[in-house]
Amino acid sequence: MFKYNQRFFKFEECRYGKSQKKALLCFVAFDNFEPEIPRHEKEVTEQLIDLLDGDKIEIEFEYIMSAIDQSKRVTKKIDMTALESLASFSDNLTANVNVVERTDKTLPVKDVEYFLGTPIKMRPLKIKHLRISKDFQVTAGTINFLKKREYQRDAGPDKPDEKITKEYWTFMLGDGETQLQCVFFPSEKTRAKFEKLTDRSVVAIVGVHDKRGDRVSFRVMGVSLCELGA
């Protein structure tokens, strides 16, 4: 049986055409029901899709106006034959199909506090669910093996024989299941704040998980402080 707002609606019947894969849900409507229709149809449709285990059908709604006082009205017994037939049809469709359990890819975190760089606006993914992509992704975990390193780059076309020394950091991030190799190249604005981080700091990071040659690493673009766990 569907769950719905019984203040505005009363389920009357479900007419289902098996060959057309089309379901018509009929409801008696009360009071000022029209503003409630979008939410009502969304909630009922989601329940019907779950009932059919994702099988695609066309769903329509029909509303029968009623001027009867809800506190005094008497409604006829609901004919559940069509709905039972619909459920039976769904069972036949899925009887020989292996059920695939949905995987929760998100990593539970709490008390997220912005620290530096790009702000985090997405829920963190477990490290094992990160994909190789140039799109920004978010994950979280505990910092280990944090180390400051240096590299040299050309000073520019005006000084072809000179080199500039730049700093960067590497570290491993662990979410309790998987380890992630990370690298952070600071700007003048972010360097001092990043130096406050230490091994065992728990952070959420946003950046690009990419591959260069045979090496895969996560280039950190922003850091927030957090705690692991819902």
N, C-alpha and C positions, 0 to 999 in steps of 0.2 A: 504494500500500500504506500502511496506517495505521502511525503510530508509536505504540507503547504499551510499558508495562513488561512485558517478556517473562519477568521472574522470576515473575510471578503469573498471566499470561494467555498464551494462544496463540490467535491468530485462526483460526477454523475455516471459516466461510462467511458470506456475506451473502445473505439472501433478501429480494427486493424486489418488492413488488406495485405495478405501475405505475398501475393504475386507482385503487387506494386511497392512492397516494403514501405508502407505509409501508415502512420498511426494518427488518428484524430482523437484528441482528448477533450471531453466535454465537461464543462464546469458550470454550475449555477453561480451567478455573481450577485453580490449584495452590496448595499450602501454605495459609497463613492469608490468603486473598485478600480476604475481606469488607471489612476496613477500607480497602482500596484502591479499592473500587468507585466511590465518588463522584468521586474524581480521575480515575480511568480513563474513566468515562462522559463526564465533562466534556471531557477532552482529545480523545477519539474523536469526540464529537458536533461539536466545533468544526472538526475536520478534515473531517468529512462535509459540514458546511454550506459550508465553503470549496470542496469538490469540486463541490457543487451550485450554487455562485455565488449563495448566498442564497435559492434556491428552498425553500419551506417543505414539509417532509415530516415524517411522524411516525416517530420513531426509537425502537426498543425493543432491549433487550439480553437475551440468553439465555446462561446459564453452565452448562457441563457439568463436573461434578465429576470430578477425576482423582486417584487415589492413586498414580500412577506417579512414581517418582523422576525428576526433571527431567534429571539427569545421565545417565540410562540410557534415558529414554523414546524411543520411535520414533513419530513422528506421521505420519499420511497426508499426501500432497501436497494443498495447499490448492486447492480448486476456485474459481477466480477468475471463472467465467462470470457469476455474478450481479453481482459488483462491476463487472466490465467493462460489463455491460448498464446498470448504474446510471450509470456515467460517460458512456456513450454517450447515454443519455437526457438527462443534464445538458447535453451538448454541443448536442443538438438544441434544447433549450429556449433556450439562450443564443446560438445561431448568428447570429440576426438582431437581437440586442440590443446597442446601443452600450454599451461598458464605460465606467463613470464612475470616474475615478481619485479615490481618497480624498484629501481635502485635510487636511494637518496644520495645524491652526489654532494650535497652541501655539508659544510663543516660547522658544527655548532660553536658559536662564540658569544661572548657577552661583554658588556662594559667597553665597547669599542670607542676609543678616544683618538682623534686626529693628532698626528705627531709631525709629519713633514711631507713635502712633495704633493703628489696628486691625491686628492681626497678619495676615499673608498665609498662607492655608492652601490655596490653589489654584495650579495652574500658570498662568503668565501666557499670555494670548492675544496674537497679533499684533494690532496696533492696527486693521488693516482688518477684523478679524473681530469687533470689539466690536459689540454691538447696542444700540439705544436701549431702555433698561430701567431700572426702579427697583431691580432686583436688584444686589447687589454683583458686580463683575467685577474681574479683575486683568490688568494689562499691565505692560510694562517698556520702558525706553529711556533715552536721554540727555536731560538737561534743557538747554534753551536759552531765551534771552530771559526769564530769571527776573526778576520785578519786584514790589516791594512796593507795594501800593496802599492806599487808605483809602476808607471809606464811613461815612455817618452814619445812625444809627437813633434812634428816639425813646427818651428816658430812662425812660419808663414813665408809667403813669396818674397817679402822684403828682407828676410834673414834666412837665406837658404842653408847656411851652415850651422844654424843654431837649433837646439832642441829645448823643448819645455817639458819639465817633469810634472806629471799629474798623479794624483792619488785616487785610489778606488778601494773598495772592500769586497771581499768574498766571504761567504758563510754558508753553512748548511742549515736548512729549515726542516724541522721534523714535526709532523702532526700526530705522532703516536703510532702511525702505521708505515708511513713512507718518508723518505728523505728527499730534499730538493736542493740542488746546487744553485746558489743565488749570487748575483753580482750587483753592486751599486756604485754608480759613478756620480759623485756629489757635485753640486753647484756651490758657488760661494755662499749662497743662502742656506743650503741644507747641510753643509759639512759639519759645522759645530754641533748641530742637534744630533746628527747621526753618530758622532763620536761618543755620545752619552749612552748608546746602546752597548750591551755586553753579552757575553755568553749567558744563556738561560733567560734572556729577555723574551717575552711572549708578544708576538706582533701579528698583525694582519698586513699583508703586502699586496700592492697592485702593480702590475707591470706586464711584460711581454715574455712569454715562454717560447723561445725560439731555438733554432738549430743553426750553428755555423760550422760548416764542415762536418766532422763527426762529433762535435761537442754540443750538448744540449744544456742550456742554463736559463734561469729566470732573471731577466734584467729588471730590477726593482725601480719603479718610478714614484712610489709613494708608500709611506709607512703609517700605520695607526697602532696604538697600544691596545691590547685586549686581553681577555682571559679565555682559555679554551673551555668549552662546556656550555650547555644550554642554560 
